[in-house]
Amino acid sequence: MDAETLAALRAEIPGLDRSVYLNTGTLGPSPRRVTELFLSLYREWQEAGPGNPEVYLREARAAAAAKETLAAFLGVEARDLALTSNSTDGINIVARGIDWDAGDEVVISDQEHPAGLLIWLHLRQTKGVRVRIARLSWESGPRNVEEVAARITPRTRLVALSHVSCMTGLLLPAREIVEAAHSRGVPVLFDGAQAVGQFPLDLRQIGCDFYAMNGHKWLLGPVGTGALYVSPEALVELVPDRVGDGSAEAWEYSEEGSLRLRQDGRRFEFGTRCYPLHAAWPAAVDFISRVGLETVRRRSLALARRLREGLAGVEGVTVLGPTRPADEDLMTGIVSCRLEGLSGEEAYRALLERFGVVTRPVPELRAVRFSAAFFNTEEETDAAVEAVAALVRETRD
């Protein structure tokens, strides 16, 4: 990406001149057009009288139409998507939609976001579900497939993994994991919170049964947007634990009344929602699409490589996750490192308060995480390395 193009893109994203923003993995900064569209839609909705059916229904239809844009982005059909609030929402829909028996098992990894752990711990306490943890390698995709497959037993009901680790940025070989699990008759759920918007995705090609995602990270969409993909084959096996107006095709209002749920992703959507949020989401998808996902991927990887190499050259810093050039197929724009003498929380706060570098702590690894997005600059990554070096020098003196 040439300097002029990068500068033009950065000019569309507010706040980049106020800090070294390396935290897209937590919250991606929305382009101005996305925020302005959301605000204008919400204002129009309220000024017309929020219950005015002309505006109310138009915005509801616009939110539903957002699925068409998102579906094309993901290589699936719009009917296979349910609009949610975030990835956690989608994971819960799947977790609560399976009819668990005590002793049934779920396979997760040792690098999950709390959403990919706490939900299953809760099911262990309430349903007696057993949680089996695959120990992931930072150096071998095939080894990770083998490790996940080795955790599957006749009692396994689901494999639920982060497509990209929020702790280290490790990218899992999704299709190979699906093939290994499906060969044993086990469905697969991926948490795509750190994947969608980082690189091209074709969910049908991956072949997973469920894929949860959000719009507020690498897609640079509004907070409160998310989606769940449910394959047509898996839909019949997933029973909603909650329903409401919008999720049913038909019902009979009587004491002996019947209920027929929608035969697509809308069965998981119900109740009044903030329609302008999802109606504005396609503007973020269009922004990323205009840049091009291959361009996004190449630039993020290049910046992450520069950051990784710079950090590795600082005495007292340990880079976590994939580091060898031969392992680039396991890498993303996320880089984590451990600073000698500092916890992840201490490093995060010092980088923010003293150097204006926005990151995120990784308490589980006593580390700090950097997210190198396509709109970041080489100068910003170098500034982050210099800030880390200064902190480590102080702790070692």
C-alpha positions in Angstrom: 0.0 0.0 0.0 1.5 3.3 -1.0 1.8 6.2 1.4 -0.8 8.3 -0.3 -3.4 5.6 -0.1 -2.6 4.8 3.5 -2.9 8.5 4.5 -6.3 8.7 2.8 -7.6 5.7 4.6 -6.3 6.9 8.0 -8.0 10.2 7.4 -11.3 8.4 7.3 -10.7 6.9 10.8 -11.0 9.3 13.7 -8.7 9.2 16.7 -5.5 7.8 15.1 -3.7 11.1 15.7 -4.3 10.9 19.5 -2.4 7.7 20.2 -0.4 4.8 18.8 -3.5 2.6 18.4 -2.5 -1.0 18.4 -5.7 -2.5 20.0 -8.0 -3.3 17.1 -8.2 -6.8 18.6 -10.3 -5.3 21.4 -12.2 -2.6 19.6 -11.6 -1.5 16.0 -12.0 2.2 15.3 -15.0 2.8 13.0 -14.6 4.9 9.9 -16.5 8.2 10.2 -19.0 7.2 7.6 -20.1 4.2 9.7 -20.6 6.2 12.8 -22.4 9.0 10.9 -24.7 6.6 9.2 -25.6 4.9 12.5 -26.3 8.3 14.1 -28.3 9.6 11.2 -30.4 6.4 11.1 -31.0 6.5 14.8 -31.9 10.2 14.8 -34.3 9.7 11.9 -35.9 6.8 13.8 -36.4 8.9 16.9 -37.5 12.1 15.2 -40.2 10.3 13.3 -41.6 8.9 16.5 -39.9 5.6 17.3 -43.1 3.7 16.9 -43.9 5.2 13.5 -44.3 2.0 11.4 -43.0 3.7 8.2 -39.6 4.4 9.7 -39.5 1.6 12.2 -40.2 -1.1 9.6 -37.8 0.5 7.1 -34.9 0.4 9.6 -35.8 -3.2 10.6 -35.7 -4.2 6.9 -32.4 -2.4 6.5 -30.9 -4.3 9.4 -32.2 -7.6 7.9 -30.6 -6.6 4.6 -27.3 -6.2 6.3 -27.1 -10.0 6.3 -26.9 -10.0 2.5 -23.7 -7.9 2.6 -22.2 -10.0 5.4 -23.2 -13.3 3.7 -21.3 -12.3 0.5 -18.3 -11.3 2.6 -18.3 -14.8 4.3 -19.2 -17.0 1.3 -22.6 -18.2 2.8 -26.3 -17.6 2.2 -28.0 -14.8 4.2 -30.6 -17.2 5.5 -27.9 -19.1 7.3 -27.0 -16.1 9.4 -28.5 -14.8 12.6 -27.8 -11.2 13.7 -26.5 -11.1 17.3 -24.8 -8.5 19.6 -21.3 -10.1 19.5 -19.4 -13.4 19.3 -20.3 -14.3 22.9 -23.9 -14.1 22.1 -23.4 -16.5 19.2 -21.4 -19.0 21.3 -24.2 -19.0 23.9 -26.8 -19.7 21.3 -24.9 -22.8 20.2 -24.0 -23.9 23.7 -27.6 -23.6 25.0 -29.1 -25.1 21.8 -27.5 -28.5 22.3 -29.3 -31.1 24.4 -26.5 -32.0 26.8 -26.5 -35.0 29.1 -24.3 -35.2 32.1 -20.9 -36.6 31.0 -21.1 -35.2 27.5 -17.9 -33.4 26.5 -16.8 -30.3 24.7 -13.3 -29.8 23.3 -11.8 -26.3 23.6 -8.2 -25.0 23.5 -5.9 -23.5 26.1 -6.0 -20.2 24.3 -9.6 -19.2 24.5 -11.2 -15.8 25.3 -13.3 -15.9 28.5 -16.4 -16.3 26.3 -14.9 -19.6 25.0 -14.2 -20.8 28.5 -16.8 -19.4 31.0 -19.8 -20.6 28.9 -18.5 -24.2 29.1 -17.6 -24.0 32.8 -21.1 -22.8 33.4 -22.5 -25.8 31.5 -20.2 -28.0 33.6 -21.8 -26.6 36.7 -25.4 -26.7 35.5 -25.4 -29.7 33.1 -22.4 -31.8 34.1 -20.7 -31.2 30.8 -17.0 -32.2 30.8 -14.5 -29.7 29.4 -11.5 -31.2 27.6 -8.7 -28.8 26.7 -6.4 -29.2 23.7 -2.9 -27.8 24.2 -2.0 -25.8 21.1 1.4 -25.5 19.5 2.8 -22.2 18.2 4.9 -24.0 15.6 2.8 -26.6 13.9 -0.7 -26.5 12.3 -0.8 -30.3 11.7 0.2 -30.8 15.3 -2.7 -28.7 16.5 -5.1 -30.7 14.3 -3.8 -33.9 15.9 -4.0 -32.5 19.4 -7.7 -31.5 18.9 -8.5 -34.8 17.3 -6.8 -36.6 20.3 -9.2 -34.9 22.7 -12.3 -36.2 20.9 -14.0 -39.2 22.5 -17.3 -41.0 22.0 -18.9 -38.6 24.5 -17.7 -35.4 22.6 -20.7 -33.4 21.4 -18.9 -30.3 20.1 -15.5 -28.9 19.3 -15.4 -25.2 20.1 -12.3 -23.2 19.3 -11.1 -19.7 18.5 -10.2 -19.5 14.8 -7.6 -17.0 15.8 -6.3 -17.0 19.4 -7.0 -13.7 21.3 -3.9 -14.4 23.4 -1.2 -14.9 20.8 -2.7 -14.4 17.4 -2.2 -18.1 16.5 -4.3 -19.0 13.4 -5.7 -22.5 13.5 -6.1 -24.7 10.3 -9.9 -24.5 10.4 -10.8 -26.8 7.5 -8.4 -29.6 8.7 -9.9 -29.4 12.2 -13.4 -29.6 10.8 -12.5 -32.6 8.7 -10.9 -34.4 11.7 -13.9 -33.7 13.9 -16.5 -34.6 11.2 -14.8 -37.9 10.6 -15.8 -38.7 14.2 -19.3 -37.3 13.8 -18.6 -34.2 15.9 -19.8 -30.7 14.9 -17.4 -27.7 15.1 -18.0 -24.2 16.4 -15.4 -21.4 15.7 -15.2 -18.2 17.6 -14.3 -15.8 14.7 -14.0 -12.6 16.8 -10.3 -12.2 15.9 -10.6 -13.6 12.4 -13.3 -11.8 10.5 -11.8 -8.8 8.8 -8.2 -9.9 9.1 -8.2 -12.2 6.0 -10.5 -13.6 3.4 -13.0 -16.2 4.7 -15.2 -18.7 3.0 -17.2 -20.5 5.7 -18.7 -23.0 3.3 -15.2 -24.0 2.2 -14.1 -24.4 5.8 -17.1 -26.6 6.3 -17.8 -25.7 10.0 -21.2 -26.1 11.5 -21.2 -22.8 13.5 -19.2 -19.6 13.3 -19.7 -16.8 15.8 -18.4 -13.3 15.0 -18.7 -9.7 15.9 -18.4 -6.4 14.0 -16.6 -4.3 16.5 -13.0 -5.6 16.1 -11.2 -6.1 12.8 -14.3 -5.3 10.7 -14.3 -1.7 12.3 -18.1 -1.9 12.7 -20.3 -0.5 15.5 -20.2 -2.0 19.0 -23.3 -4.1 19.4 -23.1 -5.9 16.0 -22.4 -9.6 15.6 -23.6 -12.6 13.7 -23.8 -16.4 14.0 -23.5 -18.7 11.0 -25.4 -22.0 11.3 -25.0 -24.4 8.5 -28.3 -25.7 7.0 -27.3 -29.2 8.1 -26.7 -28.1 11.7 -29.8 -25.9 12.0 -32.1 -28.9 12.6 -30.0 -30.0 15.6 -29.9 -26.6 17.3 -32.9 -25.9 19.5 -33.2 -22.2 20.7 -33.3 -21.9 24.4 -35.1 -18.6 24.0 -37.6 -17.4 21.5 -39.8 -14.4 21.0 -41.6 -12.3 18.4 -39.6 -12.7 15.2 -38.3 -16.2 15.7 -41.5 -18.0 14.8 -43.1 -18.8 11.4 -46.5 -19.5 12.9 -48.2 -20.2 16.2 -51.6 -20.8 17.6 -52.8 -18.7 20.5 -54.7 -21.2 22.7 -54.1 -23.3 25.7 -53.2 -26.2 23.4 -51.4 -23.8 21.0 -48.6 -24.9 18.7 -45.4 -23.2 17.6 -43.4 -23.5 14.4 -40.0 -21.9 14.4 -38.5 -20.2 11.3 -36.4 -22.6 9.3 -33.4 -20.3 9.0 -31.2 -18.1 11.1 -34.1 -15.8 12.0 -35.2 -18.4 14.6 -32.5 -16.9 16.8 -33.6 -13.3 16.3 -36.4 -11.9 18.3 -37.6 -8.8 20.2 -37.1 -5.1 19.5 -33.5 -4.3 18.6 -31.4 -1.2 17.8 -31.9 -1.6 14.1 -29.6 1.3 13.1 -26.6 -0.6 14.5 -26.9 -3.5 12.0 -28.2 -1.2 9.3 -24.9 0.7 9.5 -22.7 -2.4 9.7 -22.5 -2.9 5.9 -20.7 0.5 5.6 -17.9 -1.0 7.6 -17.8 -4.1 5.5 -17.8 -2.0 2.4 -14.8 0.0 3.8 -12.8 -3.2 4.4 -13.8 -4.6 1.0 -12.7 -1.4 -0.7 -9.2 -1.9 0.8 -9.3 -5.6 -0.1 -8.9 -8.4 2.3 -5.8 -9.7 0.7 -4.3 -6.2 1.0 -5.5 -6.1 4.7 -3.9 -9.5 5.4 -0.6 -8.7 3.7 -0.2 -5.4 5.4 -1.2 -6.6 8.9 1.3 -9.5 8.6 4.1 -7.2 7.4 3.5 -4.8 10.3 3.2 -7.7 12.8 6.5 -9.2 11.5 8.2 -5.8 11.9 6.8 -5.6 15.4 7.7 -9.2 16.3 11.3 -8.8 15.0 11.7 -5.5 16.8 10.5 -6.9 20.1 12.6 -10.0 19.8 15.7 -7.8 19.6 15.0 -6.2 23.0 16.8 -7.9 25.9 14.3 -8.9 28.5 11.4 -9.4 26.1 9.9 -12.8 25.2 7.7 -12.9 22.1 4.9 -15.4 22.5 3.1 -17.3 19.7 4.4 -18.2 16.2 7.8 -16.5 15.6 9.7 -18.5 13.0 9.5 -17.3 9.4 8.5 -20.8 8.4 5.4 -20.5 10.5 3.9 -17.5 8.8 0.7 -19.6 7.9 0.0 -19.6 11.7 0.4 -15.8 12.1 -2.0 -12.9 12.1 -1.8 -9.2 13.0 -1.7 -10.0 16.7 1.6 -10.1 18.6 2.0 -10.8 22.3 5.1 -10.5 24.4 6.2 -10.8 28.0 8.3 -8.0 29.6 10.8 -9.0 32.3 9.8 -7.6 35.6 6.3 -6.5 34.6 3.0 -8.1 34.5 0.8 -7.7 31.5 -1.4 -5.2 33.3 1.6 -3.2 34.4 3.1 -3.2 30.9 -0.3 -2.2 29.4 -0.8 0.7 31.8 2.8 2.0 31.4 2.6 1.9 27.6 -0.7 3.8 27.7 0.0 6.4 30.3 3.6 7.2 29.5 3.9 6.5 25.8 0.4 6.8 24.4 0.6 3.2 23.0 -2.8 1.5 23.3 -2.6 -2.3 23.8 -4.3 -5.0 25.9 -3.0 -7.1 28.7 -3.1 -10.9 28.5 -3.3 -11.9 32.2 -3.3 -15.6 31.4 0.2 -15.3 29.9 1.5 -12.4 32.0 1.9 -10.6 28.7 0.8 -7.6 26.7 -0.9 -7.8 23.2 -0.4 -5.6 20.2 -2.9 -5.7 17.3 -1.3 -4.5 14.0 -4.1 -3.4 11.7 -3.8 -2.4 8.1 -4.2 1.3 8.9 -1.3 1.3 11.3 2.1 2.7 10.1 5.7 1.4 10.3 6.5 4.4 12.5 3.8 3.4 15.0 5.1 -0.2 15.3 8.7 1.2 15.8 7.4 3.6 18.5 5.8 0.7 20.3 9.1 -1.3 20.2 11.0 1.7 21.5 8.5 2.2 24.3 8.8 -1.5 25.3 12.6 -1.2 25.3 12.5 1.8 27.5 10.2 0.0 30.0 12.4 -3.0 30.2 15.6 -1.0 30.6 14.1 0.7 33.6 13.1 -2.5 35.3 16.5 -4.0 34.7 18.5 -1.0 36.0 
